[in-house]
Amino acid sequence: MENKAYIGIDLGTSGCRATAIDGQNNIIASRQQALISSPHTPPYSEQDPEYHWQVVEQVLSGLIRQCHGYTIEAIAVAATSGSILVTDNNGRPLTPLLMYNDSRAVEQSKQIASIAPAESGAHGASSGLAKLLYAQQHNDLPENGILMHQADWINFNLGTPLGITDQNNALKTGYDPVKQCWPPWIDEALNKQLLPKVITPGNVIGQLSDKLCRQFKLDMPPDIVAGTTDSIAALLATGANKSGDAVTSLGSTLVVKLISDTPIFVPEQGVYSHRLGNKWLVGGASNTGGAVLKHYFNSAQLQILSKQIPLDNKPLDYYPLLSMGERFPINDPELKPKLTPRPDSDADFLYGILNGIAKIEQQAYQCLEQAGATPLNAIRTVGGGAMNSVWQAIRQRHLSVPFITPQQTEAAYGAALLAKGLDT
C-alpha cells in the first residue's frame, strides 16, 4: 500500500512551522524555523515577503527530506489574517508585507466605515482592506497590481497562479462570506481588478512548481489546496468539526469560537463569522484572561495556589479585567474591573479570579446562542490555561457540556488536515 503524506504550513510573525501527516492523521515529521525581523514602532508593522518565502522554502525542504518513503499528496498554507502585500502582474512585490497588527491606516479605515455595512470584516485600521487602500495611496502602484494575503504569497511561490485567495483570509479585505462574493460597495473604494479570486478552503488551486519538485526531488507534483487563517487552522487541529463544537482559548485574553449552522454578526461586540465548509465559525473575544492572572501571580504561584483553592467554598464575585472596558460578552467601554474585596488568602483571591473568568466564558457562549448560533455541545481548550486542571473543574460547574482534551492544537497540523481533505 502506498504511503501518502499531507503537509500543512503555518506562517506567523515570529516563525514558520510545517507538519506532515499520513492517511490516518498521524504526524510523520515536523519542522520549524524562527523569523528574524527588524523591529518596527507601532502603528507600523511590516516585513520582507521575499525573506518570508526563503524561510518557508527552507522549512519545507527539511520537512520533505524527513518524509522519505512517502508520496507527498498535497500542501496547504495557513497564515496571519489581515496581512497583505501588493505585487505586479508577474508576482514581484511592490510593497512590503503589511502585517496583521499594522494599524497605520486610520484615515483609510474611516473611508471604509463610511461605505461598508456594519457586519463587514473590513472595518478597523488593521483590516486587510484598510492596508490595501493605504498601500495604494502611499505607493506608485500600477493599475494591474494584485493584492495578496500572506498565505496567497506563499502559495504563489509554491506554484499556484496569481490572483487566488481563500474565503477566510479574504474576510478582512471585505469579502462577503454569506453571499460569497466581493460586495458592490467595494467599488467605491478601489478597482476590483486588484482583488483575487476567492476559493473555498481545501479546494485544489494549483500544483507544486516543476522547479521546486526538482529541488525537493519529488517525482510527482503535490496539489496545493486553498488554506485558511492561522487561528482557524489551530481550531481544526483540535478536532472540532461538528455543529456545537467549540474551542476556548485561555491565553492572555479569553477567546471563544463555536461551530454553528448559521452565521452570526454582532459587530459592536466584535463577533463575526467565517465560512467553514457548509457551517460557520462564530467567535468573540473578552478583555479578561490570563493577562489578569499574570498581573497578580507568577507561574509557580499559580501552580501552588491552584492546589490550595477551597472548591467547596463559595468564590468571591469578580469581573476580572486589567483596565476599564469590555466588548464581549458585555459591550461596555466603561465597564470597571471588579476585583474587590481582596481576601487575606491568596488562594481565595485566585479562586475568585478563575471563577470570574469561567462565568464570563459561560456568558460568552450564552451570548452567541442568544444571537442565533447553534447551542454549545462540547468544548476543547487551548492556550496556557488549558493545563490548569483546577480551573477546568471550576469551568465545568458553569458549562455543563463535555470537555474534550485535544490531542493537537498547532495550526500547521490543522493545515495538514485541510491538505488531506478535512470534512468541514
N, C-alpha and C positions, 0 to 999 in steps of 0.2 A: 504493500500500500504506500502510495506517495505521501511523503511528509510535506505538508503545506504550512507556510508561515505568513503571518499578517503583522504589519508594522504600524505602530502609532508614534507620531512625533508630537511633542509638546514644547512649544517655544514661548518663553515668557520674557520678562525684563532682565532676570538675573541669570538665566541659563537655558539650555536645551536638554531635554531628556527624550530618549527613544526606547520603546519596548517592543519586543517581538513575541507573539503568542502562536500556539499551534491550533489545530482544529477543535481542540477541547478546551480552549481558552487558558491553557497553562502557559506560564511565562517561559520562553526559551532563552531569551537573552535581554539584557538592558544595558544602556549606555547613557552617560550624561557628561556635560561639559559646561562650565560656568562661562558667562558672557562678561568680558571686561569692557566696560563702557565709561566714557568720560562723564563725570557728574554735571548736571545742569541745575541751575537755580530755578525753583518754581516761579512762575507757572510753566516754564519751559521744560520739556522732557522729550528729547529726540535722540535717535540712534542711527547708526550707519547700516542701511539694508544689505549692502554687499558683505559686510562683516557678519551679519546675522546668517546669511546664506553659507558663508565659509564654515561657520560653527556647525550648522545643520549638516553640511556635507561631510565634515569630519566625524560627527557623531554617527551618522548613517553608515559611513564606510566601516567604522569599527563594529557597529552592530551587525551588519550583514556578514562580516567575517566570522562572527560568533554563531551564525545560523548555518554552519556547514552541514550539509546533508538534507537541508530543507529547500523547497522551492518557494521563493517569495511571491505570493499571490497578489497582494495589494498593500497600498500605503495610504494612510490618512493623516492629516495635519490639524492639530488644534493650536490656537494662538490667542493672544490677548484681544479682548473685544474693544473696538474703537480705535485701534492703532492702524494708521493709514500712511500711504505714500502715493505720489503720482509718478507715472512713467511715461515715456514716449511710446509710439506705436510699435517699437521694437523691444519694449520691455526694459529700456535703460532708465534708471531712476533720475527723476528731475527734481525731487525734493528728498530731504531726509525722511526717515520713518518717524512720524509724529506719534509718540506712544500714547497709550490709553489714558495716562494721567497728565498729559499736556493740556493745560487749561487756559491757554492764552487767547483763545478765540471768543472772547467775551462779546465783542461787537457783533460778530457773526452769529452767535447764539441768540442775540436779540432779534436779528433779522429772521432767523428760523422761528422764533417764538411768535412773530407777527403773522406767519403764514401756515405753520404746521398745526394740526389738531393736537389737543392736549395729550392724547394717548400715544402719540408718536414717540419712538425711542430716540429720535434725533435731537431732543432738547438738551440744553446744557453746553457749557464751553468745552467740555471734553468729549462730546459726541463726534463720531466719525464725520458727519456732515459738516459740523462747525469747523473742524480741522480742514476739511476739503475746501470750504469757502475761504478760510484763512490762507491756505496754500495758494489758491487762485489769485487772491488779492495782494499777495506779497511776493509772488514769483512771476516771471515772464513765461507763462506756460503756453504751449501750442494748443490750438483748438482740438487736435486729435489726441490729446493726452488721455491717459487711462487711470482711473482710481484703482488702487489695490489695497486690500486689507493685509495685515501682516501674514496671515495664512495664505492668501492668494499669491503673494510674492514668493513664498517658499514653493508653493505648487507650481508656479510658472517655471522656476528654476529646476524643479524636478522633471518637467516636461509637458505640463498642460498648456493649452492655448491661452493667449492673453484674454483678459476680459471675462473671467469666470469667478464667481464667489459662491458662498453658501448662505442659506436663509438666516442663520444665527448671527454670523459676522455682519450681515447687511442691516440688521435691525437698527443699530445706532447711526447708520447712514441714511435712515429714513424709509427703508423698505417696509411695506405693509404686509405683515405676516398673515393677516386674515384674508385679504383679497389676493395675496401672493403676487404682488407687482410693485414697481416703483410708482408711488402715488402721483396724481396730476399736479398737486401743489408744489412738487419739487421743481417743476418747470419755471416757477417764479424765482427760483434761487440759482439755477445753473442749467447748462446744456446737458440733457440726459445722455448724450453720446459718451460722456465721461464715465458713466456708471456701468458696472459689469453686469453680465447675465447672471441671474440668481438660480442656483441649483439646490435641490433637497440634499441635506447631509446624507452620506452613504452612497450616493449615485456616482457612477464612474464618470470622470471628467477628462481622462487622458491616460497616457502610459508613461512610464519612466523613459527618459530620452535614450537614444542609442548610445550617445556619448557616456552617460552615466552607467548604462548596462555594461559597456566595455570596461569602464573604470572599476566597477564593482564585481566584474567577472560573472555576470548573470547571462545565462543562455536565452531566457525568455523575459520580456519586459513586464514587470508587475503593473497592475492597474493602479491609477491614482484616483481615489474617491474623494468627493467633497467632504470636508471636515466640519469643524464646529469651533466654538469658543472654548478656552481652557476650562472655564467653570462648568460648562455643560458636559465636557468630556470627563471631568472629575466626577460629576454626578453619575454618568453612565458607568464609570468604573465600579461604583458601589453595588451595581446590580439592580438599582431602582429602574424599573421599566414598565410598571403597570399603573393604571389609574389609581390614585390614592396613595401610591408610594411617595415618600418624602425623604429629603435629606436636610438635616440641621447641621450647619457649620458653627462650631463653637470655637471660633478664633478670636481675634481682637474685638470683632463685633459679632452679633448674633444674626445669622442669615438663614432663612428658611426657603426651601424650594419644594414644590408639590407638583406631581404629575396629575393633570386634570383633563377631563374630556372637553371642557370648554375654556376658552381664553378669558383672562381677567385683566382689566386695565384700570388701575386706580392711581393715576399719575401724581396726584398730590401726596401720595404716600410712597411713591417710588415703586409701585407694583406694576410689573409688565409681564407679558407672556411671550415666550419663544415657542415657535412651532417645533414639535418633537415627533416626527413621523406623522401619524394620524391623531396625535394627542398634543397637549400643551404643557409647557413647563412654566409654572407661575411662581414668582419669587418676590420676597420682600426682605428688607434689612433694617434691624433696630440699631440704635446707638449704644445699647447695652452690650455686654460681652466680656471676653477675657481681659480687655484693657482695664476694666474696673477692678478685676481681681488683682492684676499685676500692680496696680496703683497702691494696694494695701498690703499685699503679700508676695514674697518671692516663691519660686517653685518648691523649695524644700519646705517652707512653711505651709503651703497649700497641701502638700502631701501629708504632712504630720497632722495638721489641724482637721483635715477632712475625716481622718480616722477617729477624731475625738468628738465629732458632731453628734449631739444627742437627738437622734432621729425620732425618738418617742416624744420629744418636747414640741411645742408649737413654735414655729420660727417667727421672727420679727417681720413686720410687713414693710418691705423695702421696694423701691423702684430704682435699681442701681444704674446711675449714669455718672459719667465723669464731669459733665458740664450741662448747662441748661439746654433743653431742646430735644425733641423726639419726633420722628416722622412715621414710624411703623412699629407696632400696630396702632399706636396713638399718634395722630397728626397734630402736634402742638409744639411750635418752635420755642414756646416759653415754659414748657414743662420742666419743673425743677427736680433735680435728683432727690430721692428720699432714702437717706442712709442713717437716719437718727430715729430713736436714741441708739447710741452705740453702747452695747453692754460691756461689762468688765471682762467677760470671757471672749477671747479672740475666736474660739470655735463657734460660739453662738453668733458672733458677728458674721463670720464666714457662712454659717448656715443661713442667715437672713439674706445674704447676697446671692448665694446659689439658688435659694428658693425663689427669690425675686426674679432672677433671670429665667428660671423654669416657668414661672407664671406668665412672663412676657412671651415666652415661646408658645405656651398654650394659647394665649390671646392672639398671637400671630396666625396660628393655624385656624382658629375660630374666625378671625377677620377674613381670611381667604375663603373659607366655606360660606360665610355670610354674604360675600360678594358674588357667590355663584360657582366657586370651584368645587371639584369633586371632594367629598369628605375624606379626611385622613384615615388611612388603613394601616400603615406601618411606617416606622421611622428608622433611618440609618443615620449614624452620627459621624461626622468627620471633624478635623481640627484638633487642637491641643486638648480641649476639654473632653474629648471623646474617651480619654484614658482614665478619667476620674469616675470610678465605679459608685462612689457615694453620691456624686452629682447625678449620675444616671438613675439611681434609686429615688432621689428627690424628684427628678423629671417624670419618672414613671407614675408618681402619685397624681400628677396633673394631666398626663397624656395616657389614657387607658387604651393604648394600641401596642401591638408587638414592637419591641426594639430589636432590630436585626443588626448584628455586627458585620460590617462589610469586610470582605477579605482583601479587597483592593480599593484604593482611593486616589491613585495617581492619574492625572489627565492623560498621560501617554498610554496607559493601559486602556482607558476609555476610548481613545482614538484608535487603538488597535482593534477593539471590539467593533468600532464603526467600519474599519477597513475590512473586517471579516464579514460584515453584513448583519450588524446588530438589528434585531427586530424591535423597532420603537413604535 
